[in-house]
């Protein structure tokens, strides 16, 4: 199984093809230029994620170790999600009864998210989990695991 790791926390040694360590890699902000859709389809004008995009699309599974920041995903992880837009077409489909971008590729990886941090309430925790699930639903990826990092097990990998 081909794996990609996106890491903001956790020091697990997991066999994988690619690691994007957000603690040491600064992902540039999306500038909203639309080049990834119009001028260079599927490619961002920033080149900082070119290797990541290739590894992500080639992966069977992506494991994300996320920091909880003020009860939500960190700004770094949100920036990464924004920058994943080139992986989809600019066109909108309503097949599911709601608007979604059309997928650019035939396959997207399965996602697991393990988070580190506290939530001020159960409701805020549910908002975080719903956001993660909704994001990857929109990204055409199956995401059945959104758990505290303490529940991560190397045996399940």
GROMACS elastic network, one bead per residue, 0.5 to 0.9 nm:
[ bonds ]
;  ai    aj funct       b0    kb
    1    16     6  0.86062   500
    1    59     6  0.77317   500
    1    60     6  0.61169   500
    1    61     6  0.75470   500
    2    15     6  0.87594   500
    2    16     6  0.64439   500
    2    17     6  0.63192   500
    2    55     6  0.88748   500
    2    58     6  0.73223   500
    2    60     6  0.52103   500
    2    61     6  0.65501   500
    2    62     6  0.86509   500
    3    14     6  0.87379   500
    3    15     6  0.74307   500
    3    17     6  0.57476   500
    3    18     6  0.70824   500
    3    19     6  0.88497   500
    3    55     6  0.84113   500
    3    56     6  0.82706   500
    3    58     6  0.85873   500
    3    59     6  0.52182   500
    3    60     6  0.60629   500
    3    62     6  0.56206   500
    3    63     6  0.74160   500
    3   109     6  0.88305   500
    4    15     6  0.89894   500
    4    16     6  0.56962   500
    4    17     6  0.59194   500
    4    19     6  0.58148   500
    4    20     6  0.77842   500
    4    52     6  0.86315   500
    4    55     6  0.68266   500
    4    56     6  0.64048   500
    4    58     6  0.89609   500
    4    59     6  0.62221   500
    4    60     6  0.83063   500
    4    61     6  0.65160   500
    4    63     6  0.63631   500
    4    64     6  0.84953   500
    5    14     6  0.82588   500
    5    16     6  0.70037   500
    5    17     6  0.83546   500
    5    18     6  0.63630   500
    5    20     6  0.61745   500
    5    21     6  0.79188   500
    5    61     6  0.86650   500
    5    62     6  0.57442   500
    5    64     6  0.59209   500
    5    65     6  0.77684   500
    6    18     6  0.86130   500
    6    19     6  0.59200   500
    6    21     6  0.59294   500
    6    22     6  0.71596   500
    6    62     6  0.73132   500
    6    63     6  0.62440   500
    6    65     6  0.62157   500
    6    66     6  0.80069   500
    6    77     6  0.89737   500
    7    10     6  0.70832   500
    7    11     6  0.86230   500
    7    19     6  0.73198   500
    7    20     6  0.62275   500
    7    22     6  0.58652   500
    7    23     6  0.73211   500
    7    63     6  0.82557   500
    7    64     6  0.59403   500
    7    66     6  0.65914   500
    7    67     6  0.88619   500
    8    20     6  0.88801   500
    8    21     6  0.63170   500
    8    22     6  0.53207   500
    8    23     6  0.55928   500
    8    64     6  0.80048   500
    8    65     6  0.57002   500
    8    66     6  0.53004   500
    8    67     6  0.59586   500
    8    74     6  0.89267   500
    8    76     6  0.86759   500
    8    77     6  0.82415   500
    9    21     6  0.86581   500
    9    22     6  0.87195   500
    9    23     6  0.78067   500
    9    65     6  0.56782   500
    9    66     6  0.63105   500
    9    67     6  0.64083   500
    9   115     6  0.82785   500
    9   116     6  0.72433   500
    9   149     6  0.88915   500
   10    65     6  0.64879   500
   10    66     6  0.86561   500
   10   116     6  0.83579   500
   10   149     6  0.76645   500
   12   154     6  0.78995   500
   13    16     6  0.89935   500
   13   154     6  0.84534   500
   14   154     6  0.74030   500
   14   157     6  0.77989   500
   15   157     6  0.88756   500
   16    19     6  0.72936   500
   17    55     6  0.72386   500
   17    59     6  0.80177   500
   18    51     6  0.86685   500
   18    52     6  0.74857   500
   18    55     6  0.63858   500
   18    56     6  0.83273   500
   18    59     6  0.89983   500
   19    52     6  0.82830   500
   20    23     6  0.88839   500
   20    24     6  0.87525   500
   20    25     6  0.73367   500
   20    52     6  0.71173   500
   21    24     6  0.57937   500
   21    25     6  0.59260   500
   22    26     6  0.65079   500
   22    27     6  0.76385   500
   22    76     6  0.69193   500
   22    77     6  0.77438   500
   23    26     6  0.77725   500
   23    76     6  0.89114   500
   26    48     6  0.86386   500
   26    76     6  0.77555   500
   27    48     6  0.68444   500
   27    49     6  0.75608   500
   27    76     6  0.71226   500
   27    77     6  0.89366   500
   27    79     6  0.69943   500
   27    80     6  0.65926   500
   27    83     6  0.84396   500
   28    31     6  0.87519   500
   28    46     6  0.72420   500
   28    48     6  0.73472   500
   28    49     6  0.88835   500
   28    79     6  0.75983   500
   28    80     6  0.83878   500
   28    83     6  0.82917   500
   29    32     6  0.89661   500
   29    46     6  0.89107   500
   29    79     6  0.60499   500
   29    80     6  0.81558   500
   29    82     6  0.79776   500
   29    83     6  0.72688   500
   30    33     6  0.79490   500
   30    44     6  0.86673   500
   30    46     6  0.84505   500
   30    79     6  0.74051   500
   30    80     6  0.88984   500
   30    82     6  0.66284   500
   30    83     6  0.58183   500
   31    34     6  0.83522   500
   32    35     6  0.82439   500
   33    36     6  0.78645   500
   33    45     6  0.85356   500
   34    37     6  0.54117   500
   34    38     6  0.60629   500
   34    39     6  0.76468   500
   34    40     6  0.89942   500
   34    44     6  0.86288   500
   34    86     6  0.89656   500
   34    90     6  0.89258   500
   35    40     6  0.56178   500
   35    41     6  0.70156   500
   35    42     6  0.86451   500
   35    43     6  0.76476   500
   35    44     6  0.66372   500
   35    45     6  0.66938   500
   35    86     6  0.88696   500
   36    39     6  0.64533   500
   36    40     6  0.52389   500
   36    42     6  0.51479   500
   36    45     6  0.70398   500
   36    85     6  0.78447   500
   36    86     6  0.52075   500
   36    87     6  0.87191   500
   37    40     6  0.64760   500
   37    42     6  0.63369   500
   37    43     6  0.78981   500
   37    44     6  0.86241   500
   37    85     6  0.87352   500
   37    86     6  0.65924   500
   37    88     6  0.83911   500
   37    89     6  0.66459   500
   37    90     6  0.60926   500
   38    41     6  0.58061   500
   38    42     6  0.89265   500
   38    90     6  0.85976   500
   39    43     6  0.87635   500
   40    43     6  0.54379   500
   40    44     6  0.72370   500
   40    45     6  0.79262   500
   41    44     6  0.81270   500
   41    86     6  0.71591   500
   41    89     6  0.82566   500
   42    85     6  0.83506   500
   42    87     6  0.58309   500
   42    88     6  0.73715   500
   42    89     6  0.79390   500
   42   104     6  0.78629   500
   43    46     6  0.83369   500
   43    47     6  0.81852   500
   43    50     6  0.75919   500
   43    53     6  0.89278   500
   43    86     6  0.60166   500
   43    87     6  0.82767   500
   44    47     6  0.65240   500
   44    48     6  0.87819   500
   44    49     6  0.81297   500
   44    50     6  0.79466   500
   44    83     6  0.80004   500
   44    85     6  0.88579   500
   44    86     6  0.65356   500
   46    49     6  0.73914   500
   46    50     6  0.83563   500
   47    50     6  0.54998   500
   47    51     6  0.86220   500
   48    51     6  0.78209   500
   48    52     6  0.83322   500
   49    53     6  0.60732   500
   49    54     6  0.87107   500
   49    83     6  0.84000   500
   50    53     6  0.53210   500
   50    54     6  0.65451   500
   50    55     6  0.88201   500
   51    54     6  0.52905   500
   51    55     6  0.62051   500
   51    56     6  0.85033   500
   52    55     6  0.50973   500
   52    56     6  0.58199   500
   52    57     6  0.84886   500
   53    56     6  0.50859   500
   53    57     6  0.61737   500
   53    58     6  0.85250   500
   53    84     6  0.78470   500
   53    86     6  0.89125   500
   53    87     6  0.77685   500
   54    57     6  0.54015   500
   54    58     6  0.61791   500
   54    59     6  0.86462   500
   55    58     6  0.50527   500
   55    59     6  0.60006   500
   56    59     6  0.52361   500
   56    60     6  0.83723   500
   56    61     6  0.83685   500
   56    62     6  0.72063   500
   56   108     6  0.78539   500
   56   109     6  0.70634   500
   57    60     6  0.81354   500
   57    87     6  0.85146   500
   57   105     6  0.81877   500
   57   107     6  0.71699   500
   57   108     6  0.58804   500
   57   109     6  0.66637   500
   58   107     6  0.84920   500
   58   108     6  0.80836   500
   58   109     6  0.77410   500
   59    62     6  0.67631   500
   59   108     6  0.78146   500
   59   109     6  0.56852   500
   59   110     6  0.82961   500
   60   107     6  0.89009   500
   60   108     6  0.76511   500
   60   110     6  0.61166   500
   60   111     6  0.87513   500
   61   108     6  0.87647   500
   61   111     6  0.57145   500
   61   112     6  0.75701   500
   62   109     6  0.63593   500
   62   110     6  0.61999   500
   62   112     6  0.63409   500
   62   113     6  0.84722   500
   63   110     6  0.85613   500
   63   111     6  0.59518   500
   63   113     6  0.59433   500
   63   114     6  0.77132   500
   64   111     6  0.75478   500
   64   112     6  0.61240   500
   64   114     6  0.61248   500
   64   115     6  0.80129   500
   65   112     6  0.86156   500
   65   113     6  0.60728   500
   65   115     6  0.57071   500
   65   116     6  0.75592   500
   65   149     6  0.71910   500
   66    73     6  0.70638   500
   66    74     6  0.76485   500
   66    77     6  0.75634   500
   66   113     6  0.69631   500
   66   114     6  0.60935   500
   66   116     6  0.62217   500
   66   117     6  0.87368   500
   66   149     6  0.84034   500
   67    72     6  0.83889   500
   67    73     6  0.65589   500
   67    74     6  0.62122   500
   67    77     6  0.86123   500
   67   114     6  0.86867   500
   67   115     6  0.56190   500
   67   117     6  0.61634   500
   68    71     6  0.56701   500
   68    72     6  0.53639   500
   68    73     6  0.53147   500
   68    74     6  0.61857   500
   68   115     6  0.63980   500
   68   116     6  0.58384   500
   68   118     6  0.67904   500
   68   119     6  0.78413   500
   68   128     6  0.86803   500
   69    72     6  0.52138   500
   69    73     6  0.57746   500
   69    74     6  0.50766   500
   69    75     6  0.80217   500
   69   117     6  0.74011   500
   69   118     6  0.85352   500
   69   119     6  0.89690   500
   70    73     6  0.80891   500
   70    74     6  0.81749   500
   70   117     6  0.89177   500
   70   118     6  0.83928   500
   70   119     6  0.76026   500
   70   120     6  0.84634   500
   71    74     6  0.89692   500
   71   117     6  0.79738   500
   71   118     6  0.68421   500
   71   120     6  0.68050   500
   71   121     6  0.87425   500
   71   124     6  0.63023   500
   71   125     6  0.69497   500
   71   127     6  0.87140   500
   71   128     6  0.70734   500
   72    75     6  0.89267   500
   72   119     6  0.82651   500
   72   124     6  0.79901   500
   72   125     6  0.81381   500
   72   127     6  0.80483   500
   72   128     6  0.55518   500
   72   131     6  0.87619   500
   73    76     6  0.81563   500
   73    77     6  0.63183   500
   73    78     6  0.64894   500
   73   115     6  0.88797   500
   73   128     6  0.71887   500
   73   131     6  0.88677   500
   73   132     6  0.85473   500
   74    77     6  0.53426   500
   74    78     6  0.62583   500
   74    79     6  0.85928   500
   75    78     6  0.50281   500
   75    79     6  0.60249   500
   75    80     6  0.86080   500
   76    79     6  0.51155   500
   76    80     6  0.63502   500
   76    81     6  0.88016   500
   77    80     6  0.50036   500
   77    81     6  0.62878   500
   77    82     6  0.86852   500
   78    81     6  0.50196   500
   78    82     6  0.62342   500
   78    83     6  0.86315   500
   79    82     6  0.50446   500
   79    83     6  0.62079   500
   79    84     6  0.88041   500
   80    83     6  0.50147   500
   80    84     6  0.64035   500
   81    84     6  0.52400   500
   81    85     6  0.75567   500
   81   135     6  0.81598   500
   82    85     6  0.60568   500
   83    86     6  0.71079   500
   83    87     6  0.88949   500
   84    87     6  0.57753   500
   84    88     6  0.79940   500
   84   139     6  0.86588   500
   85    88     6  0.57529   500
   85    89     6  0.81136   500
   85    90     6  0.87572   500
   85   139     6  0.88696   500
   86    89     6  0.71585   500
   86    90     6  0.86532   500
   86   104     6  0.83358   500
   87   103     6  0.72314   500
   87   104     6  0.59291   500
   87   105     6  0.73311   500
   87   139     6  0.84859   500
   88    91     6  0.84632   500
   88   101     6  0.62447   500
   88   102     6  0.60123   500
   88   105     6  0.74491   500
   88   139     6  0.80063   500
   89    92     6  0.79469   500
   89   101     6  0.60626   500
   89   102     6  0.52470   500
   89   103     6  0.58982   500
   89   104     6  0.52723   500
   90   101     6  0.62108   500
   90   102     6  0.70475   500
   91   100     6  0.83165   500
   91   101     6  0.56585   500
   91   102     6  0.56685   500
   91   103     6  0.88872   500
   92    99     6  0.60791   500
   92   100     6  0.54044   500
   92   102     6  0.56464   500
   93    96     6  0.79573   500
   93    97     6  0.87114   500
   93    98     6  0.77481   500
   93    99     6  0.56859   500
   93   100     6  0.54272   500
   93   101     6  0.61177   500
   93   102     6  0.58825   500
   94    97     6  0.51330   500
   94    98     6  0.50811   500
   94   100     6  0.65805   500
   94   101     6  0.89273   500
   95    98     6  0.71337   500
   95    99     6  0.79809   500
   95   100     6  0.84456   500
   96    99     6  0.76745   500
   96   100     6  0.82505   500
  100   103     6  0.88010   500
  100   138     6  0.63719   500
  100   139     6  0.88504   500
  101   104     6  0.88721   500
  101   138     6  0.75955   500
  101   139     6  0.84746   500
  103   106     6  0.72564   500
  103   107     6  0.87271   500
  103   108     6  0.89827   500
  103   139     6  0.79066   500
  103   140     6  0.73824   500
  105   108     6  0.73077   500
  107   140     6  0.82159   500
  107   141     6  0.84787   500
  108   139     6  0.77223   500
  108   140     6  0.63211   500
  108   141     6  0.56192   500
  108   142     6  0.85135   500
  109   140     6  0.83832   500
  109   141     6  0.57769   500
  109   142     6  0.74151   500
  110   136     6  0.89196   500
  110   140     6  0.89669   500
  110   141     6  0.53401   500
  110   143     6  0.60880   500
  110   144     6  0.85102   500
  111   136     6  0.76082   500
  111   141     6  0.65356   500
  111   142     6  0.60471   500
  111   144     6  0.73997   500
  111   145     6  0.74241   500
  111   146     6  0.89915   500
  112   142     6  0.86552   500
  112   143     6  0.58926   500
  112   144     6  0.68316   500
  112   146     6  0.63036   500
  112   147     6  0.84413   500
  113   132     6  0.80603   500
  113   143     6  0.78854   500
  113   144     6  0.87299   500
  113   145     6  0.59610   500
  113   147     6  0.64476   500
  113   148     6  0.83491   500
  113   149     6  0.83938   500
  114   145     6  0.76841   500
  114   146     6  0.57670   500
  114   148     6  0.52096   500
  114   150     6  0.81664   500
  114   151     6  0.78323   500
  114   152     6  0.68637   500
  115   146     6  0.75093   500
  115   147     6  0.62857   500
  115   149     6  0.50690   500
  115   150     6  0.84840   500
  116   147     6  0.89949   500
  116   148     6  0.60162   500
  116   149     6  0.55438   500
  116   150     6  0.79662   500
  117   148     6  0.80167   500
  117   149     6  0.87750   500
  118   121     6  0.87320   500
  118   125     6  0.83257   500
  119   122     6  0.70869   500
  119   123     6  0.86255   500
  119   124     6  0.61493   500
  119   125     6  0.56203   500
  119   128     6  0.89494   500
  120   123     6  0.83649   500
  120   124     6  0.65789   500
  120   125     6  0.78323   500
  121   124     6  0.52808   500
  121   125     6  0.64340   500
  121   126     6  0.87635   500
  122   125     6  0.50371   500
  122   126     6  0.62215   500
  122   127     6  0.87194   500
  123   126     6  0.50731   500
  123   127     6  0.63238   500
  123   128     6  0.87887   500
  124   127     6  0.50147   500
  124   128     6  0.63380   500
  124   129     6  0.87294   500
  125   128     6  0.51147   500
  125   129     6  0.62673   500
  125   130     6  0.85575   500
  126   129     6  0.50501   500
  126   130     6  0.59051   500
  126   131     6  0.83826   500
  127   130     6  0.50605   500
  127   131     6  0.59975   500
  127   132     6  0.86463   500
  128   131     6  0.51456   500
  128   132     6  0.63524   500
  128   133     6  0.87247   500
  129   132     6  0.52139   500
  129   133     6  0.61963   500
  129   134     6  0.84872   500
  129   146     6  0.64124   500
  129   147     6  0.85494   500
  130   133     6  0.51056   500
  130   134     6  0.58687   500
  130   135     6  0.83874   500
  131   134     6  0.50877   500
  131   135     6  0.59504   500
  131   136     6  0.86481   500
  132   135     6  0.51957   500
  132   136     6  0.64010   500
  132   137     6  0.85722   500
  132   143     6  0.81787   500
  132   146     6  0.76479   500
  133   136     6  0.54591   500
  133   137     6  0.60844   500
  133   138     6  0.86744   500
  133   142     6  0.84538   500
  133   143     6  0.61480   500
  133   144     6  0.78249   500
  133   145     6  0.88833   500
  133   146     6  0.79650   500
  134   138     6  0.62016   500
  134   139     6  0.85296   500
  135   138     6  0.52159   500
  135   139     6  0.62344   500
  135   140     6  0.88771   500
  135   141     6  0.88882   500
  136   140     6  0.61292   500
  136   141     6  0.51955   500
  136   142     6  0.68009   500
  136   143     6  0.64409   500
  137   140     6  0.51627   500
  137   141     6  0.57479   500
  137   142     6  0.67431   500
  137   143     6  0.75287   500
  138   141     6  0.76489   500
  139   142     6  0.87951   500
  143   146     6  0.75394   500
  147   150     6  0.80725   500
  147   151     6  0.64749   500
  147   152     6  0.76883   500
  148   151     6  0.56303   500
  148   152     6  0.73796   500
  149   152     6  0.52940   500
  149   153     6  0.88919   500
  150   153     6  0.82954   500
  152   155     6  0.88708   500
  152   156     6  0.80110   500
  153   156     6  0.55626   500
  153   157     6  0.71516   500
  154   157     6  0.52532   500
